[in-house]
Amino acid sequence: MSEHVIELPNGNRMNWPTSLVLVLFHIGAIAALFMFSWRNLLVSMALYWITVGWGISLGYHRLHTHRSYKVPLWMEYFFAVCGTLTLEGGPIFWVATHRIHHQKSDQPGDPHSPHEGGFWAHMGWILFGETNHNNTRVMSKYAPDLAKHKFYVWLNNWHWVPMVALGVILLAIGGWSLMFWGIFLRVTLGLHATWLVNSATHMWGTRRFSTKDDSRNSWWVALLTFGEGWHNNHHAHPTSARHGLAWYEFDISWITLTMLKALGIAKQVRVVKIDAVLAEREAA
């Protein structure tokens, strides 16, 4: 990837369709708070884990982007569908953007570096400029492995379909209150949690490894994102399926993956040699 194709100049122009959708989701999230029930809360928590934990952390990030492990193709597709339920775009768009982030991390060309401002890193890059959400042809240049699959191409073009289907199901099962909790509130919280990995973990936290970027480890972001907050660990060892390297670095996605491995579902799991790495850091 000698040159990037995504130009995201800070404050260039408003992306009105995306901005309107995000405003509506935030309004819906506030409205959901006036429709509380324990059923709505429990369903939303389960969906949050399935979509952010399985879809983004285990799926889009550790599997589809970095190929840290292998699972049967049906599960790989399932994780991708879960990822679309976060409103973060299709798999080809997400993977391509994240690979560019690693290539240009905190350098010119990084899609969401805090060097352009904390707000820009958190959500400004989505609100302003051209992010090529639906330009599958352009984004496929950075995710050719996914572009070989007709399913991923279709899912990237129609990434909003699973969200609409889920909304209809929740509406039919539990009415408007369940739909508002399971879609608007859950999605809005999930977006901000994921965006914190782009913003907070490049501004605040600890650094175990001296990487070329500003990545940091943040325990509270890790709790919100099922282990993605151990971001400095990840940037130092991007293909490792385990992000929380020390015993006290809680990584729910890694725990889930060890269970899948024990069941014989996940194979060829790539993990950095933790003892050697930590010993090297302590000696330094």
N, C-alpha and C positions, 0 to 999 in steps of 0.2 A: 504494500500500500504506500506508494511513493508520494501521493498527493491526495488530500482530502477533497471531497466534493460538497461537503456541507458548510456553508458560510453562515455563521450566526452572529452578525455584528450586533453588539449590545445596543438596544434601543432603535434598531433600524426601522422596523414598522410592526404594527400590531397584526398578529395572526387572528383575525376576527372570528372565523368559525370555531377554532380551538378555544379562544378566550370566552366566547359565548357559552360553549358547552361547560367549561370549567366554572363559570359564574353560576349557571343553572344548577350544577352539582353541589356547589357550596350552599346555595339557597336551600336546596333539597335536604342537605345534611343538617342544616339548622332546623328546618321544619320537622325532621325526624325526631329531634329531641323532645318534641311535644307529643310524640306518639309512643312513649316508652312502654315496654312490657318485657318481662323476663324472657319470654319466647323470642321476641325480636332481638334481644341482646345476645342470646345463646346462638341463634341462627346466624347472626352477623359475625360473631366471633369465629364460628366454624368456617364460614365463607372467607373470612379474613385470612385464616390459616391456609385454606385451600388455594386461594388466589395469590396472596403475597408469599406465603411459605412454599407452596408447591409450584405455583405458576411462575413467580419471579425468581425467588432464591434458588430453589432446586432446578427449575426449568430454564427460563430465559437466561439466567446468569451462569450457574455452575455447569449446566448440561449443554444448552444450545450455544452459548458464547464461548466457553472455555473448554468444553468437552472433557470435563474432569472425571467423568464416569460414563458407563454405557448401560442402557436399559433396553428392553424390547421396544420396537418401533411404536407399538400401540401406546405404550406409556409415555414415550417421548412426545407423541402427538397430543396425548391427554394433558401433559404438563403445559404444552403450548396453548391449548384451549383455555386452561386455567389462567395462563398469563394474559390472555386477551380480556379476561373478566376484570382486570385492574384499570382499564381505560388508559393503558400505557402504550397502545399501538400493537401492531402485529409482530410476530417473531422476527421477521427479516429486518424490520425497522429497528426494533429494540437491540438485537444482536449487533447490527451494523453500527449503531450509535455508540454502543458500549465498547466495541473493538476500536473505534476511532478514539474514544476517551482514553483507552490504555495506550494507544500509539502516541497520542499527543497530550498526555495527562499534564495539566497545569502549564501547558505550553500553547503558543498560537495554534489554533485549530481545534483545541479541546472544546467540544460542544457546550460543556457546562462547568467551567472553572470559576472558582471564587475570585480569581484574579480580575474578573470582569465585574465583581461585586457579589455579595452573598445572596441577594435577591435573584440576580441573574443565574447563579448556580442552582438555586433552589427551584425556581419556576419561571424566571424571566426568559430563559432560552426556549421554553415552550410557548410562551405568550407572544414573543417577538421573533421575527425572522422566519425563514423557510426551513422547516425541520424534515421535510420530505416524508411525512407520515405515510402517505399513500403512494409514494413513488417507488414501487417495488423494483422497477428496472434499475434505478440509480442505486438504491440501497443493496441490491443483490450483489453489487461489485464487492461489498465488504462481507457478505454472507453467502458466498457461492455454494457452500456445503448445504445450506438450507434451500437455496434457490433450485437445487436439483430435484427437490420434492414438490410435486404439483400441489400437495396438501398445504405446504407452507406458503406457497405462492397464493393459493386461494385464500388462506387464513389471513395473510397480510393485507390482501385487497379488501377482505370483508371482515376485518377484525371486530367490528361493532355488532355483528350478528349474534354471537354467543351471549353478549351482554343483554341485548334485547330479548332473546329467548329466556334467559334467566329472570329478567324482570317480569315477563309475562307469567312464568311459572310461580314466582313469589306472590304476584298479585292474585293469581287464581287460588293459591293455597291459603294465604293469610291476609289478603286485602291490601289496602294502600299502606297501612302502617308497616307491615312486613317488607313490602317492596321498597319503601323509603329507607328503612334501616338496612336491608340487604343490598341495596344498590347505591343510593345517594350517600348515606353516612359512611358505609363500609368502604366504598370506592374513594371518597374524599380523604378519609383517614389513611388509607393505603397509599394514595398518591403522595401525601406529605411525608409519610414514613419513608418511602422509597426516595423521594427527593432529598431527604436529610442525608442519605448516603452521598449524594452529589455535592451537597453544600456543607453540612456540619462536619462530616468526617474528612473534609479537606481544610477545615479551619480550626477545630477544637479537638483535643484528645491527646493521647500519648503516641509516641513513635518508637516502636521496637527496632525497626529496620531503617537504615538510611537510604531511602529510595530517591529517585530523581524528581519525584513530585512531592506534594504537600500532604499526602494521605496520612490519616491518623486512625487510631483505634478508639472507639467510643462505646462504652458498655451499654449506655441507654439507647443508642441507635441500634445496637445489636439486639436488644430485647424487643424493640419495635419491629425489627425486620428479620427475625429468626436467624440471626448470626451474621448478617451482612455488615454490621457496624465495625467488625474487626477488619477495617479497610486497609490499614497499613500492612497488616499481615498478608492480606490478599494481593495488594500491589507488589509486594516483595515476592510472592509465590502465586501468581495468578492462575496457574493450572491446578493448584491443590484444591481438592474437594472439601477440605477442612479449613475453615477460616479462623476459628478460635483455637489457637495453638496450645495455650496453657490450660491447666485443669479448671481454672477459675474463669476462663473465657467461654461463657455459655453460648453454644452454637446449636440451636434446635435443628436446623437443616442437616447438620452433620450427624446428629443423633438419629434423625429420620433415615438418613442415608445408610448408616451402619445397620439399621434394622432391615432395610431393603437388601443390603449385602448379605446379611445373615440368612435371609429367606431365599437367596440365590437369584434375586431379581436384578440387583445392581451388580455390575461386574467391571473389571479393569478400573477400579477406583484409584485415582491418582492422588497421593497424599505426600506432602513434604515430610522428610524424616525429622519429626518434631524434636526428639531428644538431642540430636546433633545440632539442630538450628539453635535451640535455646541454650545449649552449652556454649556454642560459639558466641552468642550474644552476651552471655554472662562473662565469658573470658575477655571480651572486648571492653 
